[in-house]
Amino acid sequence: QVQLVESGGGLVQAGGSLRLSCAASARTFTLYPMAWFRQAPGKEREFVAGISRSGGRSYYTDSVKGRFTISRDNAKNTVYLQMNSLKPEETAVYYCAADLHLAMPMSTMTHDYEYWGQGTRVTVSS
């Protein structure tokens, strides 16, 4: 069982930056590939970024490449999402997700992830 708790969301102007954090309860955190998803109002939840168990490989949806960076600190059981040059259309609730059995490259499908956090809201004003 893994509990995930996101933090770091808030209100930011377009072009600004935020860093999201996701703290995991698992003592075997290093066994879990981790991902960030987001869900905008009225839209389906979508994959944003993922990172391998060691942190050596990362994956991004095309729209955030070059602006977002996913990272993890296995000593702190935490995964991060640094978001730069934010756009109003990226207003959404951002979720952290994990699954023990993910193979690389990481799945972008929500049904492949067993554990989810409660989400943190990001609002980007124009």
C-alpha positions as CSV (number, residue, x, y, z in Angstrom):
1,Q,0.0,0.0,0.0
2,V,1.3,3.4,-1.0
3,Q,0.0,6.8,0.1
4,L,0.8,9.8,-2.0
5,V,0.4,13.4,-0.9
6,E,0.9,16.2,-3.3
7,S,1.7,19.8,-2.4
8,G,2.9,23.0,-4.0
9,G,-0.1,24.0,-6.1
10,G,-1.5,27.5,-6.2
11,L,-2.2,30.5,-8.3
12,V,0.5,31.8,-10.7
13,Q,0.5,34.2,-13.6
14,A,1.0,33.0,-17.1
15,G,4.8,32.6,-17.7
16,G,5.4,31.9,-14.0
17,S,6.7,28.8,-12.3
18,L,5.7,26.3,-9.7
19,R,7.2,23.2,-8.2
20,L,5.0,20.4,-7.1
21,S,6.0,17.8,-4.6
22,C,4.6,14.3,-4.0
23,A,5.6,12.6,-0.8
24,A,5.1,8.8,-0.8
25,S,4.7,6.6,2.3
26,A,6.2,3.5,0.8
27,R,9.3,2.1,2.4
28,T,10.0,0.6,-1.0
29,F,9.7,3.9,-2.8
30,T,12.6,3.1,-5.1
31,L,10.6,0.2,-6.6
32,Y,7.9,2.5,-8.0
33,P,8.0,4.4,-11.2
34,M,6.2,7.7,-10.6
35,A,4.2,10.0,-12.7
36,W,2.3,13.2,-12.8
37,F,-1.1,13.6,-14.4
38,R,-3.4,16.5,-14.6
39,Q,-7.1,17.0,-15.1
40,A,-8.6,20.3,-16.3
41,P,-12.2,21.2,-15.7
42,G,-14.5,19.1,-18.0
43,K,-11.6,17.2,-19.4
44,E,-10.1,13.7,-19.0
45,R,-7.1,13.1,-16.8
46,E,-3.9,13.2,-18.9
47,F,-0.3,12.1,-18.5
48,V,2.1,14.9,-17.9
49,A,5.4,13.3,-17.0
50,G,6.9,10.1,-15.6
51,I,10.2,9.0,-14.1
52,S,11.8,5.6,-13.7
53,R,12.6,3.9,-10.5
54,S,16.2,5.2,-10.4
55,G,15.4,8.6,-11.9
56,G,17.6,7.8,-14.9
57,R,14.8,8.0,-17.4
58,S,12.0,10.5,-17.7
59,Y,9.1,11.0,-20.1
60,Y,7.0,14.0,-21.0
61,T,3.9,14.7,-22.9
62,D,4.9,16.8,-25.9
63,S,3.2,20.0,-24.8
64,V,5.4,20.3,-21.7
65,K,8.8,19.2,-23.1
66,G,11.4,21.9,-22.4
67,R,9.3,23.6,-19.8
68,F,8.5,20.9,-17.1
69,T,11.1,18.7,-15.3
70,I,10.3,15.7,-13.3
71,S,12.7,14.5,-10.7
72,R,12.8,12.3,-7.6
73,D,14.7,12.1,-4.4
74,N,14.7,8.5,-3.3
75,A,16.2,9.3,0.1
76,K,13.2,11.6,0.8
77,N,10.5,9.4,-0.9
78,T,9.5,12.4,-2.9
79,V,9.0,13.1,-6.6
80,Y,8.9,16.7,-7.9
81,L,7.5,18.5,-10.9
82,Q,9.1,21.8,-11.8
83,M,6.8,23.7,-14.1
84,N,8.1,26.8,-15.9
85,S,6.5,29.1,-18.4
86,L,3.1,28.0,-17.3
87,K,0.1,28.7,-19.6
88,P,-3.5,29.4,-18.6
89,E,-4.7,26.2,-20.4
90,E,-2.5,24.3,-17.9
91,T,-4.9,25.2,-15.1
92,A,-5.8,21.8,-13.6
93,V,-5.6,19.6,-10.7
94,Y,-2.3,17.8,-10.7
95,Y,-2.1,14.2,-9.5
96,C,0.8,12.1,-8.5
97,A,0.6,8.4,-9.4
98,A,2.5,5.2,-8.9
99,D,2.4,1.6,-9.8
100,L,4.8,-1.2,-8.9
101,H,4.5,-3.1,-12.2
102,L,5.1,-0.4,-14.8
103,A,7.5,-1.3,-17.5
104,M,9.6,1.3,-19.4
105,P,8.7,3.3,-21.4
106,M,6.1,4.4,-18.9
107,S,2.4,4.1,-19.6
108,T,0.4,7.3,-20.1
109,M,-2.8,5.5,-19.3
110,T,-4.6,6.2,-16.0
111,H,-5.8,2.6,-15.6
112,D,-2.2,1.4,-15.5
113,Y,-1.6,3.2,-12.2
114,E,-2.8,1.7,-8.9
115,Y,-2.0,4.5,-6.5
116,W,-3.1,8.1,-6.7
117,G,-2.7,11.2,-4.5
118,Q,-5.6,13.5,-3.8
119,G,-4.3,16.2,-6.2
120,T,-3.1,19.7,-5.9
121,R,-4.8,22.6,-7.8
122,V,-2.8,24.8,-10.1
123,T,-4.4,27.9,-11.5
124,V,-2.6,29.9,-14.1
125,S,-4.0,33.4,-14.7
126,S,-3.7,35.2,-18.0
